[in-house]
Structures are given as C-alpha cells and as structure tokens.
Amino acid sequence: MKFNKKLDLKNPETFNAKLQWLKLYNRKPEYIQLVDKYEVKKYIAETIGEEYLVPLLGVYNNFDEIDFDALPNQFVLKPNHTSGDIYICKDKSNIDYAKLAKLINMWLKRRYYWENREWPYKMVKPRIICENYKVDESGIELKDYKFGCFHGEVKYCIVCSSRTLSGGLKMDYYNMNWELMPLEHACCPNSGTLVPKPKYFDKMVNIASILSKDSIFIRIDFYETDKQLYLGELTLYPCSGYDKLVPESYDYLLGSWIVLKS
C-alpha cells in the first residue's frame, strides 16, 4: 500500500521489502529486550558499559507515579514501548499537567505492534521512562547519529537535526568516509548543509559494530555532547519498512546489503 506495488516476500530485493521479511521470519527472543527502551539499558550496560547510557531519572507504570517535585527542572519523558513519542520539559513551571496526563495515558494505551506488526513490541510491558535532558554543541538541541548496520558492518550514518525546531526534522545520510550521500526520505528533507563529523565518530562505529555483530540488520542510534557519547536506542525496522527512499535505487542498494537465508 505504501509503495503502490505488490510486496514480494519470496524474493524481496529492496531494503523496505526485506524489513518486512525480517518482521515475519527473523524472530529472535532477544529482540523483545532490544526494542524495550527501558530493558535495553540493561543490555547496553552489560555489553559496552553503563557510562554510555543517558542517566535514568525514573520508570513509571502510570502518570500518577511520577513525582514531578523530585525531578530536575529539565527532563525528558518517553514511553518504552512505542516509536517517536517524546515529551521534552525545559522548564517545569510551564508544564500543563492535565494536558501531559492525557498525553501519557494515550501513550500507555497505544499498542505499537498492531500498527505495523513489529512483533517484538507485542511482548513489551508499557511503561514511561524519564531521562536527563541533554543538548549538544548547538546549545538548543541534541542531534541523532543513526548508524545502519548490515551483518555487523556499519554502512552509513543518518544525521537527524532540527527535530524540535520550527522547520521540522531534517535527515542527512553520510557514508563511512563522512561524505554526503545523494539520498533522502520522501517525507523528510535533507538539511541542505554539511554536518561536521561527530567528535566521537570512530567510537560510535566501533560500538555499533559490536552491538550489531549478531544481527542481519539493526540501526544503532547515538547522541553526543561536548564531553560524553551516549547510546540512544536500537532499531530493528526503521519506519517499520515503509520509508520511501529517493532516489529509489537506494532502496535496492540498501536491500543488497541484507542477505537473507531461505
């Protein structure tokens, strides 16, 4: 439906088609922990070290459990069981608690599995996590560095910027030589600027290689501040395999990097 053409699961060729195949046929039990934004922290701490975790301020089963008086003036709330949902507080005095309660209750009722059939989410217990608020060198946002890993080999980095700014999210693809790739998402434009290579780029690549060594495909997300590198989350099915790449030839190129076993 998303691409206006029939999905071929017997002989998938594109990146998005192969993600659909992986959703159906690559069902490792450990994926349940990897998609859970709370439980994955334990895996990251055990695998590469807890120093790469954004400090956790709390985990809650419902809105009423959140002790806002105990939280710092700035913090971030997000559900552990969905994708794309986030609440950034930069000043507690500006919180509309009734509105925030409604938002969090909506998150907790959301069943992400039923939306796009990403099977690991079906087994994740819905919770809310609270993390420290961080910004990068810009002082106003925290860019994402998302590394696409294929059979343990890091192939590209997506830089996500301007997520909370008026112009909206921008995404730029860079190869491993930090050269801009002529590729964009149909629903998300490039930034139109060259993003400097991140300070901890080599460490990001090394960690991504370690965390992806047993995966056919996985995306490893990082943030960096002036003094610290943080691991964000691990993503098995970016945009649930419905993300139109422009030009389409890149959908086939990325797809060629995924080797499926019959």
Buried (B, 14 or more C-beta within 10 A) or exposed (E): EEEEEEBEEEEBEBBBBBBBBBBEEBEEEEBBBBBBBBBBBEBBBEEBEEEBBBEEBBBBEEBEEBEEEEBEEBBBBBBBBBBEBEBBBEEEEEEEEEEBBEBBEEBBEBEBBEEBBBBBBEBBEBBBBBBBBBBBEEEEBBBBBBBBBBBBEBBBBBBBBBBEEEEEBBBBBBEEEEEBBEBBBEEBBBBEEEBEBBBBBEBBBEBBBEBBEEBBBBBBBBBBBEEEBBBBBBBBBBBBBBBBBBEEEBBBBBBEBBEEEE
